[in-house]
């Protein structure tokens, strides 16, 4: 997780004296998880760190499970 906070997007916010918000951190995490190198899964050390991040992660998990049930066994499942 700390490597995401050294990304150009996070660095810009920090260099301007700002704090990287929960939503920005979550967005950076999602962008990273969409990379082909993460296809087989990822270990996310240091996340979630706040209650808001836990809530966002629970929403993501719920939605992913719903999509998995919907598309499992179809050509779209890969």
PAKOL-434747 format. One line per 4 residues: number of its first residue (from 1); their letters; for each residue x, y, z of C-alpha. Coordinates in nm, 4 decimals. Last residue first. Layout:
PAKOL-434747
NUM = a = X/Y/Z  ...;
end
This chain:
PAKOL-434747
78 = xxxx = -1.3173/-1.6155/-1.8865  -1.6381/-1.5662/-1.6910  -1.7910/-1.3846/-1.9879  -1.8494/-1.7184/-2.1638;
74 = xxxx = -2.0836/-1.8093/-1.8806  -2.0351/-2.0478/-1.5887  -2.0100/-1.7741/-1.3288  -2.1474/-1.4454/-1.4680;
70 = xxxx = -2.4217/-1.3542/-1.2205  -2.2720/-1.5261/-0.9168  -1.9354/-1.3597/-0.9818  -2.1020/-1.0234/-1.0345;
66 = xxxx = -2.2759/-1.0490/-0.6959  -1.9532/-1.1590/-0.5273  -1.7702/-0.8638/-0.6839  -2.0441/-0.6247/-0.5662;
62 = xxxx = -2.0293/-0.7510/-0.2088  -1.6495/-0.7364/-0.2011  -1.6473/-0.3824/-0.3395  -1.9041/-0.2674/-0.0831;
58 = xxxx = -1.7035/-0.4299/0.1978  -1.3853/-0.2620/0.0719  -1.5553/0.0767/0.0680  -1.6740/0.0253/0.4271;
54 = xxxx = -1.3278/-0.0824/0.5419  -1.1763/0.2220/0.3687  -1.4197/0.4487/0.5543  -1.3294/0.2844/0.8861;
50 = xxxx = -0.9635/0.3618/0.8227  -0.6458/0.1669/0.7531  -0.7633/-0.0879/0.4991  -0.5027/-0.1657/0.3810;
46 = xxxx = -0.1516/-0.1867/0.5221  -0.0342/-0.4829/0.3163  -0.2454/-0.5602/0.0118  -0.1521/-0.9066/-0.1067;
42 = xxxx = -0.2582/-0.9503/-0.4652  -0.4435/-1.1894/-0.6860  -0.3857/-1.3964/-0.9985  -0.4542/-1.1101/-1.2393;
38 = xxxx = -0.2433/-0.8603/-1.0446  0.0290/-0.8286/-1.3103  -0.2450/-0.7518/-1.5635  -0.3180/-0.4235/-1.3813;
34 = xxxx = -0.6742/-0.3799/-1.2526  -0.5564/-0.4192/-0.8914  -0.3374/-0.1095/-0.9338  -0.6246/0.1082/-1.0512;
30 = xxxx = -0.8416/-0.0250/-0.7683  -0.5732/0.0629/-0.5124  -0.5322/0.4119/-0.6562  -0.9079/0.4621/-0.6362;
26 = xxxx = -0.9142/0.3407/-0.2760  -0.6350/0.5803/-0.1811  -0.8155/0.8662/-0.3554  -1.1427/0.7819/-0.1803;
22 = xxxx = -0.9719/0.7583/0.1584  -0.8172/1.0987/0.1022  -0.4493/1.1659/0.0345  -0.3637/1.4552/0.2623;
18 = xxxx = -0.2650/1.7896/0.1211  0.0480/1.9994/0.1459  0.0905/2.0495/-0.2296  0.3726/1.7938/-0.2225;
14 = xxxx = 0.1313/1.5434/-0.0636  -0.1287/1.5828/-0.3378  0.1317/1.5628/-0.6140  0.2974/1.2617/-0.4489;
10 = xxxx = -0.0345/1.0804/-0.4412  -0.0889/1.1189/-0.8151  0.2777/1.0533/-0.9017  0.2762/0.7300/-0.6990;
6 = xxxx = 0.4566/0.7319/-0.3646  0.1344/0.6593/-0.1770  0.0791/0.3574/-0.3981  0.4095/0.2106/-0.2757;
2 = xx = 0.2796/0.2424/0.0803  0.0000/0.0000/0.0000;
end
